[in-house]
Amino acid sequence: MDSKDKKAIVLLIGSGGREHTMAWKIAQSPKVAKVYVAPGNGGVQGAKLERLPGLQVDDHKSVIEECKKLGVTLVAVGPEAPLAKGIADFLNKNGVKVFGPEKKAAEIEASKAFSKDFMAKYKIPTAEYKNFTDFKKAQAYLKGVKHQVVIKASGLAAGKGVVLPETTEEALENLEQIMVNKEFGAAGDEVVIEERLSGQEASVLAFTDGITVVLMPAAQDHKRIFEGDKGPNTGGMGAYAPAPVLTKELREFVRKNVLQRAVDGLREEGRKFVGVLYAGMMLDPKKGPQTLEFNCRFGDPETQVLLPLLKTDLYDVMHACVNGTLDKLDVQFKDEVITGTEDVKNGAIVFHAGTKLENNTLKTNGGRVLAVTGTGGSLRAALGMAYAGLSKINFEGMQFRRDIAHRALTPERQLRVAVLGSTRGTDLQAIIDKIHEPGSKDPSKINVCAVVSNRKKAYILERARNYKIPAHFVSCRDEKGNKVSRGVYDERIEAALQPYAPDLILLIGYMRIVSEPFCKRWDRRLLNVHPSLLPKFAGGMDTNVHEAVLKAKEKETGCTVHFVEEKVDAGEIVIQKSCAVEEKDTTESLKKKVQALEGVALIEAIEKFRLYQLGVNPLRNRNPDGQPFLKRAKVGV
């Protein structure tokens, strides 16, 4: 802002969740009169916000004409593509300052080959690599390399130009798809083949005016589509910040040896960088922090969890960056995850990405539709707010992950697991052998705190007593010998379990259907193992299922661990394990095969639950009403 009396008018380029968040934050500044967003999305609404859906941002002359017409004093660019096309160069030359790097500086993201060579030149820690424009030379390199690789299309590919092959054969197929079949278009004319690293990733973003570097809190995003980091990569299913994986010492290392070194190197080459420089880091346990990539802008979805933590006026930060005075500004972030503000209902903020308004009706308009950001005094509180807000949203095809921030959360005591069973309890034995160790300091060990059966002579009770696990028979009849209702029986079960305060209940060969109130009270804390690959052969029990599999001439069978709902075998699937059905198989041989898988599947499911990967706080006593902590838990989903 050039004068104390005149308020700034800002034009923001972009249409995603990142841009909605930026607009929301800029509009909070008392120094800003108006924020125009081109083209914006359905969430860009408010007294200071206005969309410009008709402005063609690739037509730089039209942009400068619109700036002059509207009196724009600062342009902020959200996505990388306009920066790579030189929008900042054109606007700067025409007297409009831009928060975002010019074309030569943006090459640090626009060309992965340039970026890797740049890192090597300025000794920025990164993985071993080679660049290729010749397909046959790249093939020969892949055939000779000994380590696992990552293959990257060098150009901009909307965040999807990276593949992680598991074998040499798969790598060669990926290479052909990128370089010959042009899966990513011209972005794949040149490829980077680099050594695959291991460890946790962290997103480290910094404001810079081309000289000074000011780091934001580290964030971690979740790219895989399913819980437990399974399934294909996406643009991002959610994020959280601050990420504790980046310690104070690691943060200083990244500031000095990655971000400051990059800014200095770019300036030395006549590529002065102004805006946000984003380093994607791999915290390799053997090699230390390694730079995976640089981005020339705010990340998405990291922006949605970082900007709510920013205490300093974002407009002031941008103004300082474009004027080269960042060293004079005290940029502050909240020390803790922020508490709710008056404009945040129930501690949650909804940032729009793929939405549009049609006749005042909000509709989806893209793959990544919304980001719900929760705020609270702790990470768990922030998660609760985020998921509570999310629970109010619905649209066809809606998909989200329930385990955002699981890498930063660990249980504070040993997990207590109760078991309900009616038969021999073979699967219980697998759990006892592998992970039952009460009082252990090993976090992977659990305490099977109680076993309850509806059958007095069920061997599962004797099996429990052999290991000094409390075992109880609970009768399903009243004092007159009449059968009690399902609801009453389940209340008896809970009364029997109450002294042991279980966090999780497993149904192992449990020959009863549980009531709806019981399911609700133990929502996402009740797991069953079923001897088939659900939804096939749902509703069957024990050998009946295996008989049905053989009769149907299935080629494959297995087991399924799933959450329990009132409708039998209809709950959300957690884990499945499979095995082949052979011609020689009988009901008994198939049962033996599947039982061997059930114990393994249950142990894996318990571990996912323990590590916050199933969308619930594993320690139930932190929330006495038994509700998932997601309805109570800076986090974006």
ChimeraX attribute file (.defattr): number of C-alpha atoms within 10 A of each C-alpha:
attribute: neighborCount
match mode: 1-to-1
recipient: residues
	/A:1	15
	/A:2	9
	/A:3	7
	/A:4	8
	/A:5	8
	/A:6	11
	/A:7	16
	/A:8	22
	/A:9	22
	/A:10	26
	/A:11	27
	/A:12	26
	/A:13	23
	/A:14	24
	/A:15	24
	/A:16	27
	/A:17	31
	/A:18	26
	/A:19	30
	/A:20	29
	/A:21	27
	/A:22	26
	/A:23	27
	/A:24	21
	/A:25	16
	/A:26	26
	/A:27	24
	/A:28	14
	/A:29	17
	/A:30	11
	/A:31	18
	/A:32	18
	/A:33	17
	/A:34	21
	/A:35	26
	/A:36	24
	/A:37	27
	/A:38	22
	/A:39	20
	/A:40	28
	/A:41	26
	/A:42	23
	/A:43	24
	/A:44	27
	/A:45	14
	/A:46	10
	/A:47	9
	/A:48	17
	/A:49	20
	/A:50	18
	/A:51	20
	/A:52	16
	/A:53	14
	/A:54	8
	/A:55	15
	/A:56	13
	/A:57	17
	/A:58	14
	/A:59	10
	/A:60	18
	/A:61	15
	/A:62	13
	/A:63	21
	/A:64	20
	/A:65	11
	/A:66	15
	/A:67	20
	/A:68	13
	/A:69	9
	/A:70	14
	/A:71	14
	/A:72	19
	/A:73	19
	/A:74	25
	/A:75	26
	/A:76	23
	/A:77	26
	/A:78	26
	/A:79	22
	/A:80	22
	/A:81	20
	/A:82	20
	/A:83	25
	/A:84	22
	/A:85	18
	/A:86	18
	/A:87	25
	/A:88	26
	/A:89	19
	/A:90	19
	/A:91	20
	/A:92	17
	/A:93	9
	/A:94	11
	/A:95	12
	/A:96	18
	/A:97	21
	/A:98	28
	/A:99	28
	/A:100	32
	/A:101	30
	/A:102	26
	/A:103	21
	/A:104	19
	/A:105	24
	/A:106	30
	/A:107	24
	/A:108	26
	/A:109	24
	/A:110	25
	/A:111	20
	/A:112	25
	/A:113	23
	/A:114	17
	/A:115	21
	/A:116	25
	/A:117	15
	/A:118	16
	/A:119	21
	/A:120	15
	/A:121	10
	/A:122	15
	/A:123	13
	/A:124	20
	/A:125	18
	/A:126	22
	/A:127	21
	/A:128	13
	/A:129	17
	/A:130	15
	/A:131	20
	/A:132	20
	/A:133	14
	/A:134	12
	/A:135	17
	/A:136	11
	/A:137	10
	/A:138	21
	/A:139	17
	/A:140	11
	/A:141	14
	/A:142	19
	/A:143	12
	/A:144	9
	/A:145	11
	/A:146	10
	/A:147	13
	/A:148	16
	/A:149	24
	/A:150	19
	/A:151	23
	/A:152	25
	/A:153	30
	/A:154	28
	/A:155	23
	/A:156	21
	/A:157	18
	/A:158	12
	/A:159	10
	/A:160	13
	/A:161	19
	/A:162	19
	/A:163	18
	/A:164	14
	/A:165	18
	/A:166	11
	/A:167	12
	/A:168	18
	/A:169	12
	/A:170	13
	/A:171	22
	/A:172	18
	/A:173	13
	/A:174	20
	/A:175	26
	/A:176	17
	/A:177	14
	/A:178	26
	/A:179	23
	/A:180	13
	/A:181	12
	/A:182	15
	/A:183	17
	/A:184	20
	/A:185	16
	/A:186	15
	/A:187	22
	/A:188	25
	/A:189	18
	/A:190	21
	/A:191	27
	/A:192	24
	/A:193	25
	/A:194	20
	/A:195	17
	/A:196	16
	/A:197	21
	/A:198	13
	/A:199	15
	/A:200	15
	/A:201	22
	/A:202	23
	/A:203	24
	/A:204	26
	/A:205	29
	/A:206	21
	/A:207	25
	/A:208	31
	/A:209	27
	/A:210	26
	/A:211	18
	/A:212	19
	/A:213	23
	/A:214	22
	/A:215	23
	/A:216	23
	/A:217	23
	/A:218	22
	/A:219	28
	/A:220	29
	/A:221	26
	/A:222	27
	/A:223	18
	/A:224	18
	/A:225	19
	/A:226	18
	/A:227	21
	/A:228	21
	/A:229	15
	/A:230	10
	/A:231	11
	/A:232	9
	/A:233	17
	/A:234	14
	/A:235	17
	/A:236	18
	/A:237	26
	/A:238	28
	/A:239	28
	/A:240	30
	/A:241	27
	/A:242	23
	/A:243	22
	/A:244	15
	/A:245	17
	/A:246	24
	/A:247	11
	/A:248	9
	/A:249	9
	/A:250	14
	/A:251	18
	/A:252	13
	/A:253	15
	/A:254	22
	/A:255	20
	/A:256	14
	/A:257	16
	/A:258	24
	/A:259	26
	/A:260	22
	/A:261	18
	/A:262	25
	/A:263	22
	/A:264	18
	/A:265	18
	/A:266	21
	/A:267	15
	/A:268	10
	/A:269	10
	/A:270	10
	/A:271	20
	/A:272	20
	/A:273	30
	/A:274	28
	/A:275	24
	/A:276	27
	/A:277	31
	/A:278	22
	/A:279	24
	/A:280	20
	/A:281	26
	/A:282	22
	/A:283	21
	/A:284	14
	/A:285	11
	/A:286	9
	/A:287	14
	/A:288	15
	/A:289	24
	/A:290	22
	/A:291	22
	/A:292	22
	/A:293	18
	/A:294	27
	/A:295	21
	/A:296	28
	/A:297	26
	/A:298	26
	/A:299	26
	/A:300	23
	/A:301	32
	/A:302	26
	/A:303	24
	/A:304	33
	/A:305	31
	/A:306	26
	/A:307	22
	/A:308	23
	/A:309	23
	/A:310	18
	/A:311	13
	/A:312	16
	/A:313	18
	/A:314	19
	/A:315	24
	/A:316	17
	/A:317	22
	/A:318	27
	/A:319	21
	/A:320	19
	/A:321	27
	/A:322	22
	/A:323	14
	/A:324	16
	/A:325	17
	/A:326	23
	/A:327	15
	/A:328	9
	/A:329	13
	/A:330	10
	/A:331	18
	/A:332	14
	/A:333	18
	/A:334	14
	/A:335	11
	/A:336	15
	/A:337	25
	/A:338	21
	/A:339	18
	/A:340	18
	/A:341	11
	/A:342	7
	/A:343	9
	/A:344	13
	/A:345	12
	/A:346	15
	/A:347	22
	/A:348	26
	/A:349	23
	/A:350	23
	/A:351	27
	/A:352	26
	/A:353	29
	/A:354	21
	/A:355	24
	/A:356	20
	/A:357	14
	/A:358	9
	/A:359	6
	/A:360	8
	/A:361	8
	/A:362	13
	/A:363	14
	/A:364	18
	/A:365	14
	/A:366	12
	/A:367	13
	/A:368	21
	/A:369	19
	/A:370	25
	/A:371	29
	/A:372	23
	/A:373	28
	/A:374	36
	/A:375	31
	/A:376	23
	/A:377	14
	/A:378	15
	/A:379	24
	/A:380	23
	/A:381	22
	/A:382	29
	/A:383	31
	/A:384	26
	/A:385	31
	/A:386	31
	/A:387	28
	/A:388	21
	/A:389	22
	/A:390	23
	/A:391	11
	/A:392	7
	/A:393	12
	/A:394	9
	/A:395	9
	/A:396	6
	/A:397	5
	/A:398	12
	/A:399	14
	/A:400	16
	/A:401	19
	/A:402	21
	/A:403	26
	/A:404	29
	/A:405	25
	/A:406	20
	/A:407	17
	/A:408	17
	/A:409	17
	/A:410	14
	/A:411	13
	/A:412	9
	/A:413	13
	/A:414	21
	/A:415	25
	/A:416	23
	/A:417	21
	/A:418	22
	/A:419	27
	/A:420	25
	/A:421	23
	/A:422	22
	/A:423	19
	/A:424	17
	/A:425	23
	/A:426	17
	/A:427	21
	/A:428	25
	/A:429	16
	/A:430	18
	/A:431	20
	/A:432	20
	/A:433	9
	/A:434	14
	/A:435	19
	/A:436	22
	/A:437	17
	/A:438	16
	/A:439	11
	/A:440	14
	/A:441	11
	/A:442	11
	/A:443	16
	/A:444	16
	/A:445	21
	/A:446	25
	/A:447	20
	/A:448	26
	/A:449	23
	/A:450	26
	/A:451	27
	/A:452	26
	/A:453	25
	/A:454	20
	/A:455	19
	/A:456	15
	/A:457	13
	/A:458	17
	/A:459	17
	/A:460	28
	/A:461	26
	/A:462	18
	/A:463	19
	/A:464	23
	/A:465	15
	/A:466	11
	/A:467	12
	/A:468	11
	/A:469	19
	/A:470	17
	/A:471	21
	/A:472	21
	/A:473	17
	/A:474	17
	/A:475	17
	/A:476	18
	/A:477	12
	/A:478	11
	/A:479	7
	/A:480	6
	/A:481	9
	/A:482	9
	/A:483	13
	/A:484	13
	/A:485	12
	/A:486	17
	/A:487	14
	/A:488	14
	/A:489	21
	/A:490	21
	/A:491	14
	/A:492	15
	/A:493	21
	/A:494	15
	/A:495	12
	/A:496	17
	/A:497	20
	/A:498	11
	/A:499	10
	/A:500	15
	/A:501	16
	/A:502	23
	/A:503	22
	/A:504	23
	/A:505	21
	/A:506	23
	/A:507	23
	/A:508	25
	/A:509	24
	/A:510	21
	/A:511	16
	/A:512	12
	/A:513	14
	/A:514	18
	/A:515	18
	/A:516	16
	/A:517	15
	/A:518	21
	/A:519	17
	/A:520	16
	/A:521	14
	/A:522	22
	/A:523	18
	/A:524	25
	/A:525	25
	/A:526	22
	/A:527	26
	/A:528	24
	/A:529	28
	/A:530	27
	/A:531	29
	/A:532	27
	/A:533	20
	/A:534	20
	/A:535	12
	/A:536	13
	/A:537	17
	/A:538	15
	/A:539	14
	/A:540	17
	/A:541	15
	/A:542	15
	/A:543	14
	/A:544	13
	/A:545	22
	/A:546	25
	/A:547	17
	/A:548	16
	/A:549	20
	/A:550	19
	/A:551	9
	/A:552	9
	/A:553	12
	/A:554	12
	/A:555	12
	/A:556	14
	/A:557	24
	/A:558	24
	/A:559	25
	/A:560	26
	/A:561	28
	/A:562	23
	/A:563	23
	/A:564	28
	/A:565	24
	/A:566	15
	/A:567	12
	/A:568	12
	/A:569	24
	/A:570	15
	/A:571	19
	/A:572	13
	/A:573	18
	/A:574	23
	/A:575	16
	/A:576	22
	/A:577	18
	/A:578	16
	/A:579	15
	/A:580	14
	/A:581	19
	/A:582	14
	/A:583	9
	/A:584	7
	/A:585	14
	/A:586	14
	/A:587	16
	/A:588	12
	/A:589	14
	/A:590	24
	/A:591	19
	/A:592	11
	/A:593	18
	/A:594	23
	/A:595	20
	/A:596	16
	/A:597	20
	/A:598	27
	/A:599	22
	/A:600	15
	/A:601	21
	/A:602	27
	/A:603	18
	/A:604	15
	/A:605	21
	/A:606	23
	/A:607	19
	/A:608	20
	/A:609	24
	/A:610	27
	/A:611	23
	/A:612	24
	/A:613	26
	/A:614	25
	/A:615	21
	/A:616	24
	/A:617	29
	/A:618	29
	/A:619	25
	/A:620	21
	/A:621	12
	/A:622	12
	/A:623	12
	/A:624	8
	/A:625	11
	/A:626	19
	/A:627	19
	/A:628	24
	/A:629	23
	/A:630	23
	/A:631	18
	/A:632	17
	/A:633	24
	/A:634	33
	/A:635	37
	/A:636	33
	/A:637	29
